[in-house]
């Protein structure tokens, strides 16, 4: 077995055409563009010693910005679950007029520059915007507070939920739903016992991707958030502020916390997704 593995790695093209070249390019790309920057970010904050790192982390403004980013990202990702499920259901099961255009518009937040998204949202939901002025009549203010942050993060995170759920709904055999209906199952029973099982792991995946994107979002948020310290200031903006102040330890400390939380959340959500993946076949 060991000799066969060595022969596979040494032979290159005899086992798999272009194996050596593809492996070299993959390792080089992964090393230079992913592992090296992340390793630098993990090592650099500790160069000044543990004391300087702990003092940089013991910052009330930084803790408030981190809480704002994490809480708003979690709320936005949670709000995107029902919205994304409904949109994915309409795209996968409905043949409504204009569904191709709607399918293309789902990916629009991913294609638009984040600054354009932020300016658009601020224009619409600002105090004198089309929607903001209507909401102000009822005493609702969306811009320049945490509600605006959640709205912006919902806008950029919705495609992740829709694209994670839509393929599952398309591949779900409708014969199972028809059989359950013929056996006397009610609509809510069909949804809970047949549809929810395969869709739940996809929803968890979409939530994790939307949350990870939300905690690092910058351009679409700063125009509508107000950026008030201890109120509506996000962690990515505080990183820019620290860099402008030449406070590199403080900036890298915030970046390190964001990186660790992102990796931890993705790992945790991946474990939860595998736990609830009752529809998938065992490996």
C-alpha positions in Angstrom: 0.0 0.0 0.0 2.9 2.4 0.9 4.7 1.6 -2.3 1.6 2.2 -4.4 1.2 5.6 -2.8 4.8 6.5 -3.4 4.5 5.4 -7.0 1.4 7.5 -7.4 3.1 10.7 -6.1 6.3 10.1 -8.0 4.9 8.9 -11.3 2.9 12.0 -11.9 1.3 11.6 -15.3 1.2 7.8 -15.3 -1.4 7.7 -12.6 -3.2 11.0 -13.4 -2.4 13.2 -16.3 -1.1 16.5 -15.2 -1.1 15.5 -11.5 2.2 17.0 -10.6 1.4 20.3 -12.3 -2.0 20.6 -10.8 -0.8 19.6 -7.3 2.0 22.2 -7.5 -0.2 25.0 -8.6 -2.9 24.1 -6.0 -0.3 24.1 -3.2 1.3 27.3 -4.4 -1.9 29.1 -4.8 -3.2 27.9 -1.4 0.1 28.7 0.3 0.7 32.2 -1.1 -2.8 33.5 -1.1 -4.5 31.8 1.9 -2.1 30.1 4.3 0.7 32.8 4.2 -1.6 35.8 4.9 -3.5 34.0 7.6 -0.4 32.8 9.2 1.0 36.4 9.2 -2.2 37.7 10.8 -1.9 35.0 13.5 1.7 35.7 14.3 2.1 39.5 13.9 -0.1 40.7 16.8 2.0 38.7 19.3 5.4 40.2 18.2 5.1 42.9 20.8 4.5 40.4 23.5 1.5 39.0 25.3 1.1 42.2 27.4 0.7 44.5 24.3 -1.7 42.1 22.7 -3.9 41.9 25.8 -3.8 45.7 26.2 -4.9 46.0 22.6 -7.8 43.6 23.2 -8.8 45.4 26.4 -10.5 48.3 24.5 -14.1 49.2 25.2 -14.6 50.8 21.8 -13.2 47.6 20.1 -15.5 45.4 22.2 -18.5 47.5 21.3 -17.7 47.4 17.6 -17.2 43.7 17.7 -20.5 43.2 19.5 -22.2 45.4 16.9 -20.7 43.4 14.0 -21.5 40.0 15.5 -25.0 40.8 16.7 -26.1 42.5 13.5 -24.6 39.8 11.3 -26.4 37.1 13.3 -29.7 38.9 13.2 -29.4 39.6 9.5 -28.5 36.0 8.7 -31.4 34.7 10.8 -33.8 37.1 9.0 -32.5 35.9 5.7 -33.5 32.3 6.5 -37.3 32.7 5.9 -36.8 35.2 3.1 -34.2 33.0 1.4 -36.4 29.9 1.8 -39.4 31.6 0.2 -37.4 33.0 -2.7 -35.7 29.6 -3.3 -39.0 27.9 -3.2 -40.4 30.3 -5.8 -37.4 29.9 -8.1 -37.3 26.1 -7.7 -41.0 25.2 -7.7 -42.8 28.2 -9.3 -43.0 28.9 -13.0 -44.1 32.5 -12.6 -43.6 35.1 -15.4 -40.2 36.8 -15.1 -38.6 34.0 -13.0 -35.5 34.1 -15.0 -35.1 37.8 -14.4 -35.7 37.2 -10.7 -33.1 34.4 -10.7 -30.6 36.8 -12.1 -31.5 39.6 -9.6 -30.8 37.3 -6.7 -27.0 37.4 -7.5 -27.1 41.2 -8.0 -25.7 42.0 -4.4 -22.7 39.8 -5.2 -22.0 41.6 -8.5 -22.5 45.1 -7.3 -19.6 47.0 -5.7 -20.4 47.2 -2.0 -20.1 51.0 -2.0 -22.8 51.2 -4.7 -25.0 49.0 -2.5 -24.4 51.2 0.5 -25.1 54.4 -1.3 -28.3 52.9 -2.8 -29.6 51.8 0.6 -28.7 55.1 2.2 -30.5 57.0 -0.6 -33.6 54.9 -0.2 -33.8 54.6 3.5 -32.3 58.0 4.5 -34.4 60.6 6.3 -35.3 62.2 3.0 -35.3 59.0 0.9 -38.2 57.4 -0.9 -38.8 54.7 1.7 -37.1 56.5 4.6 -39.5 59.4 4.5 -42.5 57.0 4.4 -41.2 55.1 7.4 -40.5 58.4 9.3 -44.3 59.1 9.2 -44.8 56.0 11.5 -41.8 56.9 13.7 -39.5 54.3 12.2 -35.9 55.2 11.5 -33.8 52.7 9.6 -30.7 54.7 8.6 -27.8 55.7 10.9 -28.5 53.0 13.5 -28.2 49.3 14.0 -31.4 48.7 11.9 -29.6 50.1 8.9 -26.7 47.7 9.5 -29.0 44.7 9.7 -30.7 45.9 6.5 -27.4 46.2 4.6 -26.2 42.8 5.8 -29.5 41.2 4.8 -29.1 42.7 1.3 -25.6 41.2 0.8 -26.3 37.9 2.6 -29.5 36.9 1.0 -27.9 35.3 -2.1 -25.9 32.9 0.1 -29.1 31.5 1.6 -31.0 31.3 -1.7 -28.2 29.6 -3.6 -27.7 27.1 -0.8 -31.4 26.1 -0.6 -32.5 26.2 -4.2 -30.5 23.2 -5.6 -31.9 21.1 -2.7 -35.4 22.0 -3.5 -34.9 21.3 -7.2 -33.5 17.9 -6.6 -36.1 16.9 -4.0 -38.4 14.3 -5.5 -41.9 15.6 -5.6 -43.2 12.0 -5.7 -42.6 11.9 -2.0 -44.8 14.9 -1.4 -47.5 13.4 -3.6 -47.3 10.1 -1.8 -47.6 11.8 1.6 -50.6 13.8 0.3 -52.3 10.6 -0.9 -51.7 9.0 2.5 -53.6 11.8 4.2 -50.8 14.0 5.4 -51.6 17.6 6.0 -49.5 20.4 4.3 -47.6 21.2 7.5 -46.8 17.6 8.0 -45.5 17.3 4.5 -43.3 20.3 5.0 -42.0 19.3 8.4 -41.4 15.6 7.8 -40.4 15.5 4.1 -39.2 18.9 3.0 -37.6 20.3 6.2 -35.2 17.3 6.6 -33.1 17.8 3.4 -33.6 21.6 3.5 -32.3 22.1 7.0 -28.6 21.4 6.3 -28.8 23.8 3.4 -30.4 26.5 5.5 -27.6 26.1 8.1 -25.0 26.4 5.4 -26.6 29.5 4.1 -26.8 31.0 7.6 -23.2 30.3 8.2 -22.1 31.9 4.9 -24.3 34.9 5.4 -23.0 35.4 8.9 -19.3 35.0 7.9 -19.9 37.5 5.1 -21.7 39.9 7.4 -19.1 40.2 10.2 -16.6 41.3 7.6 -18.8 43.6 5.5 -17.6 47.2 5.1 -18.6 49.1 2.0 -22.4 48.5 2.1 -22.6 49.3 5.8 -20.7 52.5 6.4 -23.0 54.6 4.3 -26.2 53.7 6.2 -24.8 52.8 9.7 -24.0 56.3 11.0 -20.6 55.0 12.3 -21.1 56.4 15.8 -18.6 54.8 18.3 -20.3 52.6 20.9 -23.6 52.7 18.9 -23.4 51.9 15.3 -19.6 51.5 14.6 -18.7 48.1 13.0 -15.4 46.3 13.5 -14.1 46.6 9.9 -14.5 50.4 10.1 -12.6 50.5 13.4 -9.8 48.6 11.7 -9.5 51.4 9.1 -9.6 54.0 11.9 -6.8 52.2 13.8 -4.7 52.1 10.7 -5.2 55.8 10.1 -4.1 56.4 13.6 -1.0 54.2 12.9 -2.2 51.8 15.7 -1.2 48.7 13.9 -1.3 46.4 17.0 -4.9 47.5 17.6 -5.9 47.0 14.0 -4.4 43.5 13.8 -5.9 42.6 17.2 -9.4 43.4 15.8 -8.6 41.5 12.6 -7.4 38.5 14.6 -10.6 38.4 16.5 -12.7 38.6 13.3 -10.6 35.8 11.7 -10.9 33.5 14.7 -14.6 34.0 15.1 -15.2 33.5 11.3 -13.2 30.2 11.3 -14.9 29.1 14.5 -18.4 29.9 13.3 -17.8 28.1 10.0 -16.4 25.0 11.8 -19.3 25.0 14.3 -21.9 25.5 11.6 -20.3 22.8 9.5 -20.6 20.4 12.5 -24.2 21.3 13.1 -25.0 20.9 9.4 -23.5 17.4 9.3 -25.4 16.5 12.5 -28.7 17.4 10.8 -27.8 16.0 7.4 -30.3 13.2 7.8 -31.1 13.2 4.0 -27.5 12.5 2.8 -26.3 9.0 2.3 -23.7 7.7 4.7 -20.1 7.8 3.3 
